[in-house]
């Protein structure tokens, strides 16, 4: 039995962010997702570096004994390169990225994971989250101080304890080897998907949509329908028995790179069928010849115009919904050297700032511990003003 991977990768900037800091890769041997952090000029660089280094493993032959070592080496090299990039450019200080990657060797998959991007395995109709988030909230759950239900809406759920390249030191990466078998479906994603789409909905979509590309498109579409406050990246890998496949039917060749690591970063999704993509296809669709169909009814004449209009209205509605959602949020950030509370989200959409200053505390940024200062500069998001004030209070007391 010879196993292969049917794969697809999709990435979308989402409805709120100004740029895409996610990167993704899918190929016959490698599946990977990276979610960058560190501001508009840093996160995309960090995730691109990680994916570029991992992508070099795709074209190599991997024995079952050395695949894990090669994966660890690639992760280590990416970490060192990101740190060096920050050292050469002080403006990039603090940049980093999550990484979740699977490298196939025969019937085994070597896995590397750091951060809060996730890997899910659908097997025999059941879905399991294979990775564990390296986040402050997950630590609270693991130590019994917070329930899983409460963790989903915790104001510090985006605070990461481990990322690649954040500090110039060895960073522990979760490494494992997993047996796989035909029929397994793997899904890797950034928290822009897992943070807004429930596990039950993920399972249902992974079960019902057979084609990997269609499934990835559907999952990204679900995140967009939910408001997509963050970048959304999804990689699907179906394990298939090539020997049992009909003649001429096999896994795709080549590879797919999406997000900030892609050559064309403006594309909403590499080959995807997002709302924007559908609108473009409909707008460019060939018109039927009136001479060939003189008896068309009114609906047939209007249909080429109605469908693009419906799609464009849906895009406008989703964008408005995303804006309304953003103005119901709060975050703790920095204002002229002091810790401050803002309404909205720490992003801009063209010339429009999606936030405004609510109040400034007496707490100076320079008085915070380094890790607290970094999180404030990166924005601590919450859902209500009282929660924001509670975060400021915890920073003042050091709790």
MIMI-466664 format. One line per 3 residues: number of its first residue (from 1); their letters; for each residue x, y, z of N, C-alpha, C. Coordinates in steps of 0.1 Angstrom, whole numbers, plus 5000, padded with zeros to 4 digits. Layout:
N
NUM) a) X:Y:Z:X:Y:Z:X:Y:Z  ... .
//
This chain:
399
1) xxx) 5009:4988:5000:5000:5000:5000:5009:5012:5000  5006:5021:4990:5014:5034:4989:5005:5046:4992  5008:5053:5002:4999:5064:5006:5003:5077:5000 .
4) xxx) 4993:5086:4997:4995:5099:4992:4986:5109:4998  4987:5122:4995:4979:5132:5001:4972:5140:4990  4959:5140:4991:4951:5150:4983:4950:5162:4991 .
7) xxx) 4954:5174:4986:4956:5186:4994:4950:5198:4988  4948:5208:4997:4943:5221:4992:4947:5231:5003  4950:5243:4999:4953:5254:5009:4946:5267:5005 .
10) xxx) 4940:5274:5015:4933:5286:5012:4936:5296:5023  4936:5309:5019:4939:5320:5029:4931:5332:5025  4926:5339:5035:4918:5351:5032:4922:5362:5043 .
13) xxx) 4923:5374:5039:4927:5385:5048:4916:5387:5059  4904:5383:5056:4893:5385:5066:4886:5398:5063  4877:5402:5072:4869:5414:5070:4873:5426:5078 .
16) xxx) 4884:5424:5086:4888:5435:5095:4902:5439:5093  4911:5429:5092:4925:5432:5091:4929:5439:5078  4939:5448:5078:4943:5455:5066:4953:5446:5057 .
19) xxx) 4960:5437:5063:4969:5428:5055:4968:5414:5061  4973:5405:5053:4973:5391:5057:4987:5387:5063  4987:5383:5076:4999:5379:5082:5000:5364:5083 .
22) xxx) 4990:5357:5078:4990:5342:5078:4998:5338:5065  5003:5326:5066:5009:5319:5055:5005:5304:5055  5004:5298:5044:5001:5283:5044:5007:5276:5032 .
25) xxx) 5009:5263:5034:5016:5255:5024:5009:5241:5023  5007:5236:5011:5002:5223:5010:5009:5216:4998  5014:5204:5000:5020:5197:4989:5019:5182:4992 .
28) xxx) 5025:5174:4983:5024:5159:4984:5030:5153:4997  5039:5161:5003:5046:5156:5015:5044:5165:5027  5041:5178:5025:5041:5187:5036:5028:5195:5036 .
31) xxx) 5023:5197:5048:5012:5206:5051:5016:5215:5062  5014:5228:5061:5019:5237:5071:5010:5250:5071  5009:5256:5084:5002:5268:5086:5010:5277:5095 .
34) xxx) 5012:5290:5093:5019:5299:5101:5011:5312:5103  5009:5316:5115:5001:5328:5118:5011:5339:5124  5014:5349:5117:5024:5358:5121:5019:5369:5131 .
37) xxx) 5028:5374:5139:5024:5385:5149:5036:5395:5149  5033:5407:5154:5043:5417:5155:5040:5429:5148  5028:5432:5144:5024:5444:5137:5024:5443:5122 .
40) xxx) 5019:5453:5116:5017:5452:5101:5030:5450:5094  5042:5453:5099:5054:5452:5092:5062:5440:5097  5056:5432:5106:5064:5421:5111:5058:5407:5110 .
43) xxx) 5045:5406:5112:5039:5392:5112:5039:5386:5099  5037:5393:5088:5038:5387:5075:5052:5382:5072  5062:5389:5076:5076:5385:5074:5079:5372:5081 .
46) xxx) 5075:5372:5094:5078:5360:5102:5071:5347:5097  5058:5348:5093:5052:5336:5088:5057:5332:5074  5061:5342:5066:5067:5339:5053:5080:5332:5054 .
49) xxx) 5088:5336:5064:5101:5330:5066:5099:5315:5071  5090:5313:5080:5087:5299:5085:5083:5290:5073  5073:5295:5065:5068:5287:5054:5079:5284:5044 .
52) xxx) 5087:5295:5041:5097:5293:5031:5107:5283:5035  5111:5282:5048:5121:5272:5052:5115:5258:5052  5102:5257:5056:5096:5244:5056:5093:5239:5042 .
55) xxx) 5090:5248:5033:5087:5244:5019:5099:5237:5013  5111:5240:5018:5123:5233:5012:5123:5218:5014  5115:5214:5024:5114:5199:5027:5105:5192:5017 .
58) xxx) 5097:5199:5010:5087:5193:5001:5094:5185:4990  5105:5190:4984:5111:5184:4973:5121:5174:4977  5122:5170:4990:5133:5160:4994:5126:5147:4997 .
61) xxx) 5134:5136:4996:5130:5123:5000:5132:5121:5015  5122:5116:5022:5123:5115:5037:5121:5101:5041  5131:5095:5048:5130:5082:5054:5123:5084:5067 .
64) xxx) 5117:5073:5072:5109:5074:5084:5118:5078:5096  5131:5075:5096:5140:5078:5107:5145:5093:5107  5146:5099:5095:5152:5112:5095:5142:5123:5092 .
67) xxx) 5129:5120:5089:5119:5131:5087:5117:5140:5099  5117:5134:5111:5114:5142:5123:5126:5151:5125  5138:5146:5123:5150:5155:5125:5151:5166:5115 .
70) xxx) 5147:5163:5103:5147:5174:5092:5136:5184:5096  5125:5180:5101:5115:5190:5105:5119:5198:5116  5126:5192:5126:5131:5200:5138:5142:5210:5133 .
73) xxx) 5150:5206:5124:5161:5214:5119:5155:5226:5111  5145:5224:5103:5138:5234:5096:5132:5245:5105  5125:5240:5116:5119:5249:5125:5130:5257:5132 .
76) xxx) 5141:5251:5136:5151:5258:5143:5158:5268:5134  5160:5265:5121:5165:5275:5112:5156:5286:5110  5143:5284:5109:5134:5295:5107:5134:5304:5119 .
79) xxx) 5134:5298:5131:5135:5306:5144:5147:5315:5143  5159:5309:5140:5171:5317:5140:5170:5328:5129  5165:5325:5118:5164:5336:5107:5154:5347:5111 .
82) xxx) 5143:5344:5118:5134:5354:5122:5141:5363:5133  5148:5357:5142:5155:5365:5153:5165:5374:5146  5173:5369:5137:5183:5376:5130:5177:5388:5122 .
85) xxx) 5165:5386:5116:5158:5396:5109:5154:5408:5118  5149:5404:5130:5146:5414:5140:5158:5422:5145  5169:5414:5147:5181:5421:5152:5187:5431:5142 .
88) xxx) 5185:5428:5129:5190:5437:5118:5181:5449:5116  5169:5448:5120:5159:5459:5118:5151:5461:5131  5155:5471:5139:5149:5473:5152:5134:5475:5151 .
91) xxx) 5129:5480:5140:5114:5482:5138:5107:5469:5138  5113:5458:5136:5107:5445:5136:5108:5438:5149  5113:5444:5159:5114:5438:5172:5101:5432:5177 .
94) xxx) 5101:5420:5182:5089:5414:5187:5082:5405:5177  5087:5405:5164:5079:5397:5154:5081:5382:5157  5071:5375:5154:5071:5360:5156:5060:5354:5148 .
97) xxx) 5059:5341:5149:5048:5334:5142:5045:5320:5149  5033:5316:5148:5029:5302:5151:5034:5293:5140  5035:5281:5142:5038:5271:5132:5031:5258:5136 .
100) xxx) 5023:5252:5126:5018:5238:5128:5021:5232:5114  5029:5221:5115:5033:5214:5102:5033:5199:5103  5030:5193:5092:5030:5178:5091:5039:5174:5079 .
103) xxx) 5048:5166:5081:5057:5161:5071:5055:5146:5069  5051:5141:5057:5048:5127:5055:5061:5119:5051  5061:5107:5057:5072:5098:5053:5065:5084:5054 .
106) xxx) 5062:5078:5042:5055:5066:5042:5041:5067:5048  5039:5059:5058:5026:5059:5065:5026:5066:5078  5037:5074:5080:5038:5082:5093:5039:5097:5089 .
109) xxx) 5034:5105:5099:5035:5120:5098:5043:5125:5109  5053:5133:5106:5060:5140:5117:5054:5153:5119  5051:5157:5131:5044:5169:5134:5053:5179:5143 .
112) xxx) 5052:5192:5139:5058:5202:5147:5047:5212:5150  5047:5217:5163:5036:5227:5166:5041:5237:5177  5038:5249:5174:5041:5260:5185:5031:5271:5182 .
115) xxx) 5025:5276:5193:5015:5287:5192:5001:5282:5193  4992:5289:5186:4977:5285:5187:4971:5282:5174  4979:5281:5163:4973:5274:5151:4971:5260:5155 .
118) xxx) 4962:5253:5148:4958:5240:5152:4958:5230:5141  4959:5217:5145:4957:5206:5136:4946:5197:5141  4937:5194:5132:4925:5185:5136:4926:5173:5127 .
121) xxx) 4922:5161:5133:4922:5149:5125:4907:5144:5125  4902:5142:5113:4889:5135:5111:4891:5121:5108  4887:5112:5116:4889:5097:5114:4876:5090:5118 .
124) xxx) 4871:5082:5109:4859:5074:5112:4847:5083:5117  4846:5095:5111:4835:5104:5115:4837:5112:5127  4848:5110:5134:4851:5117:5147:4862:5127:5144 .
127) xxx) 4861:5139:5150:4871:5149:5149:4879:5151:5162  4892:5152:5162:4900:5154:5173:4909:5165:5171  4911:5174:5181:4921:5185:5180:4934:5178:5185 .
130) xxx) 4943:5177:5176:4956:5170:5179:4965:5178:5186  4966:5191:5183:4975:5200:5189:4969:5207:5202  4978:5212:5210:4974:5220:5222:4979:5234:5221 .
133) xxx) 4970:5243:5223:4974:5258:5222:4984:5261:5232  4994:5269:5228:5004:5274:5237:5000:5288:5241  4989:5289:5248:4983:5302:5252:4981:5303:5267 .
136) xxx) 4979:5315:5271:4977:5318:5286:4964:5311:5290  4954:5313:5282:4941:5307:5285:4941:5292:5286  4948:5286:5276:4949:5271:5276:4956:5266:5289 .
139) xxx) 4966:5274:5293:4973:5271:5306:4964:5271:5318  4955:5281:5318:4945:5282:5328:4935:5270:5328  4932:5265:5316:4923:5253:5314:4931:5241:5319 .
142) xxx) 4943:5240:5315:4951:5228:5319:4953:5227:5334  4954:5238:5340:4956:5238:5355:4943:5238:5363  4932:5237:5356:4919:5236:5363:4914:5249:5368 .
145) xxx) 4920:5261:5364:4915:5274:5369:4905:5280:5360  4902:5274:5348:4892:5279:5339:4886:5268:5331  4873:5269:5329:4866:5259:5321:4868:5261:5306 .
148) xxx) 4866:5250:5299:4867:5251:5284:4857:5261:5279  4845:5261:5284:4834:5271:5279:4838:5285:5282  4843:5288:5294:4847:5302:5297:4860:5306:5289 .
151) xxx) 4868:5296:5285:4880:5300:5278:4877:5305:5264  4866:5301:5258:4862:5306:5245:4860:5321:5244  4856:5327:5255:4854:5342:5255:4863:5349:5265 .
154) xxx) 4873:5343:5269:4882:5350:5279:4889:5361:5272  4891:5373:5279:4897:5385:5273:4912:5383:5269  4918:5373:5275:4933:5371:5271:4935:5358:5263 .
157) xxx) 4924:5354:5256:4925:5341:5248:4936:5342:5237  4939:5354:5233:4949:5355:5222:4963:5357:5227  4965:5357:5240:4979:5359:5246:4986:5346:5245 .
160) xxx) 4997:5346:5237:5005:5334:5235:5017:5333:5244  5020:5321:5249:5031:5318:5257:5043:5314:5250  5041:5308:5238:5052:5304:5229:5049:5307:5215 .
163) xxx) 5059:5313:5208:5058:5315:5194:5073:5313:5188  5074:5312:5175:5086:5311:5169:5092:5324:5166  5104:5327:5171:5111:5339:5168:5109:5351:5177 .
166) xxx) 5101:5350:5187:5097:5361:5196:5109:5365:5204  5118:5356:5208:5129:5359:5217:5141:5352:5211  5153:5357:5214:5166:5351:5210:5170:5340:5220 .
169) xxx) 5163:5329:5220:5166:5318:5229:5159:5306:5223  5163:5294:5228:5157:5282:5223:5142:5282:5228  5133:5279:5218:5119:5279:5221:5114:5264:5220 .
172) xxx) 5108:5259:5230:5103:5245:5229:5092:5243:5219  5094:5234:5210:5084:5231:5200:5078:5217:5203  5065:5215:5202:5060:5202:5204:5063:5194:5191 .
175) xxx) 5069:5182:5193:5073:5174:5182:5067:5160:5185  5062:5154:5174:5056:5140:5176:5056:5133:5163  5054:5120:5163:5052:5112:5151:5039:5104:5152 .
178) xxx) 5031:5105:5141:5018:5099:5142:5016:5089:5130  5010:5078:5133:5006:5069:5122:4994:5074:5115  4993:5072:5103:4981:5076:5095:4976:5065:5086 .
181) xxx) 4964:5066:5081:4959:5055:5073:4949:5061:5063  4946:5054:5052:4937:5059:5042:4923:5063:5048  4918:5074:5043:4905:5078:5049:4907:5089:5059 .
184) xxx) 4919:5091:5065:4921:5102:5074:4920:5115:5067  4914:5125:5073:4914:5139:5068:4920:5148:5078  4931:5154:5075:4938:5164:5083:4934:5178:5079 .
187) xxx) 4932:5186:5089:4929:5201:5087:4938:5209:5096  4946:5217:5090:4954:5227:5098:4949:5241:5096  4948:5249:5106:4942:5262:5104:4948:5272:5114 .
190) xxx) 4947:5285:5111:4950:5296:5120:4938:5298:5129  4940:5306:5140:4929:5308:5149:4919:5317:5143  4921:5323:5131:4911:5330:5124:4899:5322:5120 .
193) xxx) 4902:5309:5119:4891:5299:5116:4886:5293:5129  4895:5286:5136:4891:5279:5148:4885:5288:5159  4888:5301:5159:4883:5311:5169:4869:5315:5166 .
196) xxx) 4864:5313:5154:4850:5318:5151:4841:5307:5146  4846:5296:5143:4838:5285:5138:4839:5273:5148  4827:5268:5153:4827:5258:5163:4833:5245:5159 .
199) xxx) 4837:5237:5168:4842:5224:5165:4832:5215:5158  4819:5216:5163:4809:5208:5156:4807:5212:5142  4807:5225:5139:4806:5229:5125:4818:5225:5117 .
202) xxx) 4830:5226:5123:4842:5221:5115:4840:5206:5112  4836:5198:5121:4834:5184:5119:4823:5182:5108  4812:5188:5108:4802:5187:5098:4806:5190:5084 .
205) xxx) 4814:5201:5083:4819:5205:5070:4829:5196:5065  4838:5191:5074:4849:5182:5069:4843:5169:5065  4832:5165:5071:4825:5152:5068:4817:5153:5054 .
208) xxx) 4810:5165:5052:4801:5166:5041:4807:5170:5028  4818:5178:5029:4824:5183:5016:4835:5175:5013  4834:5167:5002:4844:5156:4999:4857:5162:4993 .
211) xxx) 4856:5171:4983:4868:5176:4977:4875:5185:4986  4889:5183:4987:4897:5192:4997:4896:5206:4993  4896:5210:4980:4896:5224:4977:4882:5230:4980 .
214) xxx) 4871:5223:4977:4858:5228:4980:4856:5229:4996  4862:5219:5003:4861:5219:5017:4868:5231:5023  4880:5234:5018:4888:5245:5023:4880:5258:5020 .
217) xxx) 4875:5259:5008:4867:5271:5005:4855:5273:5014  4848:5262:5017:4836:5262:5026:4840:5267:5040  4851:5262:5045:4855:5266:5058:4859:5281:5059 .
220) xxx) 4866:5285:5049:4870:5300:5049:4857:5308:5048  4847:5303:5040:4835:5310:5038:4827:5311:5052  4828:5300:5060:4821:5301:5073:4827:5311:5082 .
223) xxx) 4841:5312:5081:4848:5322:5090:4844:5336:5085  4843:5339:5072:4838:5352:5067:4824:5355:5071  4815:5345:5071:4802:5347:5075:4800:5350:5090 .
226) xxx) 4810:5346:5097:4810:5348:5112:4817:5361:5115  4821:5369:5105:4827:5382:5108:4841:5383:5105  4849:5372:5105:4863:5371:5102:4871:5383:5107 .
229) xxx) 4872:5385:5121:4880:5396:5126:4895:5394:5124  4899:5382:5120:4913:5379:5119:4915:5373:5105  4928:5372:5101:4931:5365:5089:4927:5350:5090 .
232) xxx) 4923:5344:5079:4918:5330:5079:4926:5322:5070  4932:5311:5075:4940:5302:5067:4937:5288:5070  4935:5279:5060:4930:5266:5061:4938:5257:5052 .
235) xxx) 4943:5246:5056:4950:5236:5048:4943:5222:5050  4939:5216:5040:4933:5202:5040:4942:5192:5034  4943:5180:5041:4951:5169:5035:4944:5156:5037 .
238) xxx) 4940:5150:5026:4933:5137:5027:4943:5126:5024  4944:5116:5033:4953:5105:5031:4946:5094:5022  4952:5091:5011:4946:5081:5002:4956:5070:4999 .
241) xxx) 4950:5059:4995:4958:5047:4991:4959:5048:4975  4971:5052:4971:4972:5054:4956:4971:5041:4949  4975:5030:4954:4974:5017:4947:4960:5013:4945 .
244) xxx) 4951:5017:4954:4937:5014:4953:4929:5023:4944  4935:5034:4940:4928:5044:4932:4927:5040:4917  4916:5044:4910:4915:5040:4896:4926:5045:4888 .
247) xxx) 4929:5039:4877:4940:5043:4868:4938:5058:4864  4948:5065:4865:4948:5079:4861:4943:5089:4872  4939:5083:4883:4934:5092:4894:4944:5091:4905 .
250) xxx) 4950:5102:4909:4960:5102:4920:4960:5116:4926  4968:5117:4936:4969:5130:4943:4975:5141:4934  4972:5153:4937:4977:5164:4928:4993:5165:4930 .
253) xxx) 4999:5170:4919:5013:5173:4920:5016:5188:4922  5028:5191:4924:5031:5205:4927:5028:5209:4941  5025:5221:4944:5022:5225:4957:5015:5238:4957 .
256) xxx) 5009:5242:4968:5001:5255:4969:5007:5263:4981  5010:5276:4978:5014:5285:4988:5004:5296:4989  4999:5299:5001:4989:5310:5002:4993:5320:5013 .
259) xxx) 4985:5331:5014:4988:5341:5024:5000:5350:5021  5006:5355:5031:5017:5364:5029:5029:5358:5022  5031:5345:5023:5042:5338:5017:5040:5336:5002 .
262) xxx) 5027:5338:4997:5024:5336:4983:5030:5347:4974  5032:5345:4962:5038:5355:4953:5028:5366:4951  5015:5363:4950:5005:5374:4949:4997:5375:4962 .
265) xxx) 5001:5384:4970:4995:5385:4984:4982:5391:4983  4978:5397:4972:4965:5404:4971:4953:5394:4969  4957:5382:4965:4946:5372:4962:4939:5368:4975 .
268) xxx) 4926:5369:4975:4919:5365:4988:4921:5350:4991  4923:5342:4981:4925:5328:4984:4931:5321:4972  4941:5313:4973:4948:5307:4961:4938:5297:4955 .
271) xxx) 4932:5302:4944:4923:5293:4937:4910:5291:4944  4907:5299:4954:4895:5298:4962:4883:5303:4956  4871:5300:4962:4859:5304:4957:4852:5313:4967 .
274) xxx) 4859:5323:4971:4854:5333:4981:4844:5342:4974  4837:5350:4982:4827:5359:4977:4833:5368:4966  4845:5373:4969:4851:5382:4959:4855:5374:4947 .
277) xxx) 4859:5362:4948:4863:5354:4937:4851:5351:4928  4840:5347:4935:4827:5344:4927:4823:5356:4920  4823:5368:4926:4819:5380:4920:4827:5383:4907 .
280) xxx) 4840:5381:4908:4849:5383:4897:4846:5374:4885  4843:5361:4889:4840:5351:4878:4827:5354:4872  4817:5358:4880:4804:5361:4874:4804:5374:4865 .
283) xxx) 4812:5384:4870:4813:5396:4862:4820:5394:4849  4829:5384:4848:4836:5381:4835:4830:5370:4827  4819:5365:4831:4813:5354:4824:4808:5358:4810 .
286) xxx) 4810:5349:4801:4806:5352:4787:4791:5353:4786  4786:5363:4779:4772:5365:4776:4767:5356:4765  4755:5350:4766:4750:5342:4755:4746:5351:4744 .
289) xxx) 4746:5345:4732:4743:5352:4720:4728:5353:4718  4723:5366:4717:4708:5368:4716:4703:5362:4703  4711:5361:4693:4706:5356:4680:4704:5341:4681 .
292) xxx) 4711:5334:4690:4710:5320:4692:4698:5316:4700  4694:5325:4710:4683:5322:4719:4673:5334:4719  4666:5336:4708:4657:5348:4707:4645:5347:4716 .
295) xxx) 4642:5334:4721:4630:5332:4729:4632:5332:4744  4644:5337:4748:4647:5336:4762:4637:5345:4770  4633:5340:4782:4623:5347:4790:4631:5358:4798 .
298) xxx) 4623:5366:4805:4629:5378:4812:4639:5373:4822  4637:5362:4830:4646:5358:4840:4660:5354:4833  4659:5347:4822:4672:5344:4815:4679:5356:4811 .
301) xxx) 4672:5367:4807:4679:5379:4803:4686:5386:4815  4679:5386:4826:4684:5393:4838:4694:5385:4846  4694:5372:4845:4702:5364:4854:4717:5368:4854 .
304) xxx) 4723:5370:4842:4738:5374:4843:4740:5386:4851  4730:5395:4853:4732:5407:4861:4728:5406:4875  4718:5397:4878:4712:5396:4891:4722:5389:4900 .
307) xxx) 4728:5378:4895:4737:5370:4904:4749:5378:4909  4756:5385:4900:4767:5394:4905:4763:5404:4915  4751:5410:4913:4746:5420:4922:4743:5414:4936 .
310) xxx) 4737:5402:4936:4735:5395:4949:4748:5392:4956  4758:5388:4949:4771:5385:4955:4777:5398:4961  4777:5409:4953:4782:5421:4957:4775:5427:4970 .
313) xxx) 4762:5425:4970:4754:5430:4981:4757:5421:4994  4760:5408:4991:4764:5400:5003:4777:5404:5008  4787:5408:4999:4800:5412:5004:4798:5425:5012 .
316) xxx) 4790:5435:5007:4788:5447:5014:4781:5445:5027  4772:5436:5028:4765:5433:5041:4775:5427:5051  4784:5418:5046:4793:5412:5055:4803:5422:5060 .
319) xxx) 4807:5431:5051:4817:5441:5055:4811:5451:5066  4798:5454:5064:4791:5463:5073:4790:5455:5087  4786:5442:5086:4785:5435:5098:4798:5434:5106 .
322) xxx) 4809:5433:5098:4822:5432:5104:4826:5446:5111  4822:5457:5105:4824:5470:5111:4816:5472:5124  4803:5468:5123:4795:5470:5135:4800:5461:5146 .
325) xxx) 4805:5449:5143:4811:5440:5153:4823:5447:5159  4831:5453:5151:4844:5459:5156:4842:5470:5166  4831:5477:5164:4828:5489:5172:4821:5485:5186 .
328) xxx) 4819:5472:5187:4814:5467:5200:4825:5460:5208  4837:5461:5203:4848:5456:5210:4856:5466:5218  4865:5462:5227:4874:5471:5234:4888:5464:5234 .
331) xxx) 4898:5472:5236:4911:5466:5238:4920:5476:5247  4930:5470:5254:4939:5477:5262:4952:5479:5253  4956:5491:5251:4968:5494:5243:4976:5506:5249 .
334) xxx) 4983:5513:5241:4992:5523:5245:4988:5537:5239  4989:5547:5247:4987:5561:5243:4997:5570:5249  5006:5575:5241:5016:5585:5246:5024:5580:5258 .
337) xxx) 5027:5567:5258:5035:5561:5269:5027:5556:5280  5014:5557:5280:5006:5552:5291:4997:5541:5286  4993:5532:5296:4983:5522:5292:4969:5528:5291 .
340) xxx) 4963:5525:5280:4950:5531:5277:4940:5521:5272  4927:5525:5273:4916:5517:5268:4910:5523:5255  4908:5515:5245:4902:5519:5233:4889:5512:5230 .
343) xxx) 4880:5518:5223:4868:5511:5218:4871:5508:5203  4867:5496:5199:4870:5491:5186:4881:5481:5185  4888:5480:5174:4899:5470:5173:4911:5478:5168 .
346) xxx) 4923:5473:5171:4935:5480:5167:4939:5479:5152  4930:5482:5144:4933:5481:5129:4927:5494:5122  4932:5495:5110:4927:5506:5101:4922:5499:5088 .
349) xxx) 4912:5505:5082:4907:5500:5069:4908:5512:5060  4919:5512:5052:4922:5523:5043:4924:5535:5052  4917:5546:5050:4919:5558:5058:4911:5558:5071 .
352) xxx) 4903:5548:5073:4894:5547:5084:4900:5540:5096  4901:5546:5107:4906:5539:5119:4894:5533:5126  4896:5520:5130:4885:5512:5135:4885:5512:5151 .
355) xxx) 4891:5523:5156:4892:5524:5171:4892:5539:5175  4888:5541:5188:4890:5555:5193:4893:5554:5208  4901:5563:5213:4905:5563:5227:4893:5566:5236 .
358) xxx) 4892:5557:5247:4881:5559:5256:4887:5566:5269  4898:5560:5274:4903:5566:5286:4918:5562:5288  4926:5570:5294:4940:5567:5296:4942:5565:5311 .
361) xxx) 4950:5555:5315:4953:5552:5329:4965:5560:5333  4968:5559:5346:4980:5565:5352:4992:5556:5351  4990:5544:5345:5001:5534:5345:5010:5536:5333 .
364) xxx) 5023:5539:5336:5032:5541:5325:5036:5527:5319  5038:5528:5305:5042:5515:5298:5056:5511:5303  5064:5520:5306:5078:5517:5310:5079:5510:5324 .
367) xxx) 5068:5511:5332:5067:5505:5345:5063:5490:5345  5059:5486:5333:5054:5472:5332:5066:5462:5330  5064:5450:5333:5073:5439:5330:5074:5438:5315 .
370) xxx) 5086:5434:5310:5088:5433:5295:5076:5425:5288  5072:5414:5293:5062:5406:5286:5049:5413:5287  5046:5420:5298:5033:5428:5299:5033:5439:5289 .
373) xxx) 5045:5446:5288:5046:5457:5278:5044:5452:5264  5050:5441:5261:5048:5435:5247:5034:5432:5244  5027:5427:5254:5013:5423:5251:5004:5436:5250 .
376) xxx) 5007:5446:5258:4999:5459:5256:5002:5465:5243  5014:5465:5238:5017:5470:5225:5011:5462:5214  5009:5449:5217:5002:5441:5207:4987:5441:5208 .
379) xxx) 4982:5448:5218:4968:5450:5221:4961:5438:5228  4956:5440:5240:4949:5430:5247:4934:5432:5245  4928:5423:5237:4914:5425:5233:4904:5419:5243 .
382) xxx) 4893:5427:5245:4882:5422:5254:4869:5426:5247  4858:5421:5253:4845:5423:5248:4838:5435:5253  4841:5439:5266:4834:5450:5272:4843:5459:5279 .
385) xxx) 4838:5471:5282:4846:5482:5289:4850:5477:5303  4841:5471:5310:4845:5467:5324:4856:5456:5323  4856:5448:5313:4867:5438:5312:4880:5445:5309 .
388) xxx) 4880:5456:5301:4892:5463:5298:4897:5470:5311  4888:5475:5319:4893:5481:5331:4899:5471:5341  4893:5459:5340:4898:5448:5349:4912:5444:5344 .
391) xxx) 4915:5444:5331:4928:5441:5326:4938:5451:5331  4934:5464:5330:4943:5475:5334:4946:5473:5349  4935:5470:5357:4938:5468:5371:4947:5456:5374 .
394) xxx) 4946:5445:5366:4956:5434:5368:4970:5438:5364  4971:5447:5354:4985:5451:5350:4991:5460:5361  4982:5468:5368:4987:5477:5379:4992:5469:5391 .
397) xxx) 4984:5458:5393:4988:5450:5405:4998:5439:5402  5000:5437:5389:5010:5426:5385:5004:5412:5385  4991:5411:5386:4985:5398:5386:4980:5394:5372 .
//
